Amino acid sequence: MSINVCVAGATGWVGADLSRAIHAAEDLNLSGAIARSAAGRPLGEVLDIPGLDLVVSATAQEALAKPCDVFVEFSTPEAAKAHVLHALAAGAHVVVGTSGLTDEDYAEIDRTAKDAGRGVLTAGNFALTAVLLLKFATLAARYIPHWEVIDYAGANKADAPSGTARELAYRLGEVRRPELAVPVDQTVGPRESRGAGLSGCQVHSVRLPGYVASVEAIFGLPEMQLSLRHDAGTSAQPYVDGTLLAVRKVATLKGLRRGLDAVMDF
């Protein structure tokens, strides 16, 4: 039986390639698509997919009038939380690729998902190398008590830190709080120069032309350092592959889980 999938942000950078992949997959069925800029038009016409007559919806409420098994969120940080809650209320499992949600947002979504008996899988980055970065960094944090996170992206990326950097800081903070030789509040000079504090970690966001998306965890001990870094290319394909895995596995969860590794065999 095919899994019916609704995609929010179906014409976006990741959403467009994801929609094409879902339509091409034998075990998946693209049952809904949301994109305000293309609302009312056939998605196949917008994305040049022959044989796809699905009409694009303007809102999640409109798209969810037709039931789906899995709702995939790749729209905007402003709309993401409402979309997820609407999808859970409609009885769907949810995969979240949109960045910008806070720990408080995730806590509310987790409670709602558990009450609904549905699974939510959220990842700041669905690329395999990003998943491995999270695993390796949390392992390193068990042995090295000093670290900071650097987040790199293009000049036009509005959210900072990125979803990947937020997730990395959260994961590291779950291991323990890093040690700071000089506490941030004792900094001589502007405290902002030490970055933002997330889950006890100092996170620095760089936004410049020429960057795509990268995140780096830097660990330090006397006389030695360790750097773990994920660099993204310009293609959405790495995110599509990971999202398809999440779509196929999210129904095995109840409540919210963070990171694609939640459904991977590590």
C-alpha positions as CSV (number, residue, x, y, z in Angstrom):
1,M,0.0,0.0,0.0
2,S,1.3,3.5,-0.9
3,I,2.0,6.1,1.7
4,N,0.1,9.3,0.9
5,V,2.3,12.3,1.3
6,C,1.5,16.0,1.5
7,V,4.4,18.5,1.0
8,A,4.4,22.0,2.3
9,G,6.7,24.1,0.3
10,A,6.3,21.8,-2.7
11,T,7.8,24.3,-5.2
12,G,10.8,25.4,-3.0
13,W,14.4,24.4,-3.4
14,V,14.1,21.1,-1.5
15,G,10.3,20.7,-1.9
16,A,10.4,20.7,-5.7
17,D,13.0,17.9,-6.0
18,L,11.2,16.1,-3.1
19,S,7.9,16.3,-4.9
20,R,9.5,14.9,-8.1
21,A,11.0,12.0,-6.1
22,I,7.7,11.2,-4.3
23,H,5.8,11.2,-7.6
24,A,8.4,8.8,-9.1
25,A,8.5,6.4,-6.1
26,E,6.4,3.2,-6.4
27,D,5.6,3.1,-2.6
28,L,4.7,6.8,-2.2
29,N,1.8,8.9,-3.5
30,L,1.9,12.7,-3.7
31,S,-1.6,13.4,-2.3
32,G,-1.2,17.1,-1.4
33,A,1.0,20.1,-2.2
34,I,1.2,23.6,-0.6
35,A,2.8,26.7,-2.1
36,R,1.2,30.1,-2.0
37,S,3.0,31.3,-5.1
38,A,1.6,28.4,-7.2
39,A,-1.8,28.0,-5.6
40,G,-4.6,26.8,-7.9
41,R,-2.2,25.5,-10.6
42,P,-1.4,21.9,-11.3
43,L,1.9,20.9,-9.7
44,G,3.0,19.0,-12.7
45,E,2.7,22.2,-14.8
46,V,4.7,24.2,-12.2
47,L,7.5,21.6,-11.9
48,D,7.3,20.2,-15.4
49,I,6.3,16.7,-14.3
50,P,4.2,15.0,-17.0
51,G,1.1,13.3,-15.7
52,L,0.9,15.0,-12.3
53,D,-2.4,16.8,-12.2
54,L,-2.4,17.5,-8.4
55,V,-3.6,21.1,-7.8
56,V,-1.4,23.2,-5.5
57,S,-3.2,24.4,-2.3
58,A,-2.6,27.8,-0.7
59,T,-2.9,26.7,2.9
60,A,-2.3,23.6,5.0
61,Q,-6.0,23.6,6.0
62,E,-7.0,23.4,2.4
63,A,-4.5,20.6,1.5
64,L,-5.3,18.6,4.6
65,A,-9.0,18.5,3.7
66,K,-7.8,15.4,1.7
67,P,-6.3,12.9,4.3
68,C,-2.7,12.0,4.1
69,D,-0.5,9.6,6.0
70,V,2.6,11.8,6.2
71,F,2.8,15.6,6.1
72,V,6.2,17.0,5.1
73,E,7.1,20.5,6.2
74,F,9.5,22.4,4.0
75,S,7.9,25.9,4.0
76,T,9.0,28.8,6.2
77,P,9.9,29.2,9.9
78,E,6.9,31.5,10.3
79,A,4.5,28.9,9.1
80,A,6.1,25.6,10.2
81,K,4.8,25.3,13.7
82,A,1.2,26.0,12.7
83,H,1.5,23.5,9.7
84,V,2.8,20.8,12.0
85,L,0.0,21.2,14.5
86,H,-2.7,21.3,11.8
87,A,-1.3,18.1,10.3
88,L,-1.3,16.3,13.7
89,A,-4.9,17.4,14.3
90,A,-5.7,15.9,10.9
91,G,-4.2,12.6,11.9
92,A,-1.0,12.6,9.9
93,H,2.5,11.8,11.0
94,V,4.9,14.6,10.3
95,V,8.4,15.1,8.9
96,V,9.9,18.5,9.5
97,G,12.8,19.9,7.5
98,T,12.1,23.6,8.0
99,S,14.6,25.4,10.3
100,G,13.9,28.1,12.8
101,L,11.8,26.2,15.4
102,T,12.7,26.7,19.0
103,D,13.1,24.1,21.8
104,E,9.8,25.4,23.2
105,D,8.1,24.8,19.8
106,Y,9.5,21.3,19.8
107,A,8.2,20.6,23.3
108,E,4.7,21.7,22.3
109,I,4.8,19.6,19.2
110,D,6.0,16.6,21.1
111,R,3.1,16.9,23.6
112,T,0.6,17.3,20.8
113,A,2.0,14.3,18.8
114,K,1.9,12.1,21.9
115,D,-1.7,13.1,22.6
116,A,-2.5,12.3,18.9
117,G,-0.6,9.0,18.9
118,R,1.5,10.2,16.0
119,G,5.1,10.5,15.2
120,V,7.1,13.6,14.3
121,L,10.6,13.4,12.9
122,T,12.5,16.7,12.7
123,A,16.0,17.3,11.4
124,G,17.9,20.5,10.8
125,N,19.6,18.6,8.0
126,F,18.6,15.4,6.3
127,A,22.0,14.9,4.5
128,L,23.9,11.8,5.6
129,T,27.1,13.7,6.3
130,A,25.2,16.1,8.6
131,V,23.7,13.1,10.5
132,L,27.2,11.7,10.9
133,L,28.5,15.0,12.2
134,L,25.9,15.0,14.9
135,K,26.8,11.4,16.0
136,F,30.6,12.0,15.9
137,A,30.3,15.4,17.7
138,T,28.2,13.9,20.6
139,L,30.8,11.1,20.9
140,A,33.6,13.7,21.0
141,A,31.8,15.7,23.7
142,R,31.9,12.8,26.1
143,Y,35.7,13.0,26.1
144,I,36.5,16.7,25.3
145,P,34.9,19.3,27.6
146,H,35.6,22.4,25.5
147,W,33.8,23.2,22.2
148,E,32.1,25.8,20.2
149,V,30.0,25.7,17.0
150,I,30.3,27.8,13.8
151,D,27.4,28.0,11.4
152,Y,28.1,29.2,7.8
153,A,25.5,30.2,5.2
154,G,24.8,32.6,2.3
155,A,24.1,36.3,2.9
156,N,20.4,35.9,2.3
157,K,19.7,33.2,4.9
158,A,17.5,35.0,7.4
159,D,17.4,32.5,10.2
160,A,20.5,32.3,12.5
161,P,21.7,29.9,13.7
162,S,20.7,27.4,11.1
163,G,18.6,24.4,11.9
164,T,21.6,22.2,11.7
165,A,23.6,24.4,14.1
166,R,20.7,24.5,16.5
167,E,20.3,20.7,16.4
168,L,24.1,20.3,16.9
169,A,24.1,22.6,20.0
170,Y,21.1,20.8,21.4
171,R,22.7,17.4,21.0
172,L,26.0,18.5,22.5
173,G,24.1,20.1,25.4
174,E,22.4,16.8,26.0
175,V,25.8,15.2,26.6
176,R,27.0,18.0,29.0
177,R,27.6,21.7,29.2
178,P,31.0,22.8,27.8
179,E,33.6,24.2,30.1
180,L,34.5,27.9,29.5
181,A,37.9,29.1,30.9
182,V,36.4,32.6,31.0
183,P,32.6,32.8,31.5
184,V,30.8,34.8,28.9
185,D,29.6,37.3,31.4
186,Q,33.2,38.0,32.3
187,T,34.2,38.8,28.8
188,V,36.3,42.0,28.4
189,G,34.6,43.7,25.5
190,P,31.3,43.1,23.8
191,R,29.8,39.9,25.0
192,E,28.1,39.4,21.6
193,S,31.6,38.6,20.2
194,R,31.5,35.3,22.0
195,G,28.4,34.2,20.0
196,A,24.9,33.2,21.1
197,G,24.4,30.7,24.0
198,L,22.3,27.7,22.9
199,S,21.9,24.7,25.2
200,G,25.0,26.0,27.0
201,C,27.1,26.1,23.7
202,Q,28.5,29.2,22.1
203,V,27.3,29.3,18.5
204,H,28.6,31.8,15.9
205,S,26.7,32.4,12.6
206,V,28.5,33.7,9.5
207,R,26.3,35.0,6.7
208,L,28.3,36.0,3.6
209,P,28.0,35.7,-0.2
210,G,29.7,32.6,-1.6
211,Y,28.7,30.2,1.2
212,V,26.0,27.6,0.7
213,A,25.5,25.9,4.1
214,S,28.1,24.5,6.5
215,V,28.4,23.8,10.2
216,E,31.4,23.0,12.2
217,A,32.0,21.7,15.8
218,I,35.4,22.7,17.1
219,F,36.8,20.9,20.2
220,G,39.9,21.9,22.1
221,L,42.3,20.4,24.6
222,P,45.7,21.6,25.6
223,E,48.1,21.2,22.6
224,M,45.5,19.6,20.4
225,Q,42.2,20.4,18.5
226,L,39.5,18.5,16.7
227,S,37.3,20.0,14.0
228,L,34.2,18.2,12.6
229,R,32.5,19.9,9.7
230,H,29.7,19.3,7.3
231,D,29.6,21.2,3.9
232,A,26.6,21.2,1.7
233,G,26.7,21.5,-2.1
234,T,24.2,23.4,-4.3
235,S,22.0,20.4,-5.0
236,A,19.0,19.4,-2.9
237,Q,19.5,15.7,-3.6
238,P,21.2,14.9,-0.3
239,Y,18.2,16.3,1.6
240,V,15.7,14.6,-0.6
241,D,17.3,11.1,0.0
242,G,17.2,11.6,3.8
243,T,13.6,13.0,3.7
244,L,12.4,10.0,1.8
245,L,13.8,7.7,4.4
246,A,12.1,9.8,7.1
247,V,8.8,9.6,5.3
248,R,9.0,5.8,5.2
249,K,10.0,5.5,8.8
250,V,8.1,8.2,10.8
251,A,5.1,6.0,11.4
252,T,7.2,3.8,13.6
253,L,7.5,6.7,16.1
254,K,5.2,8.2,18.7
255,G,5.9,11.8,19.8
256,L,8.7,13.9,18.5
257,R,12.2,12.7,17.7
258,R,15.1,15.0,16.6
259,G,17.5,13.9,14.0
260,L,17.4,11.4,11.1
261,D,19.5,9.0,13.1
262,A,16.4,8.3,15.2
263,V,15.3,6.0,12.4
264,M,18.7,4.8,11.2
265,D,20.6,1.8,12.4
266,F,23.8,3.1,14.1
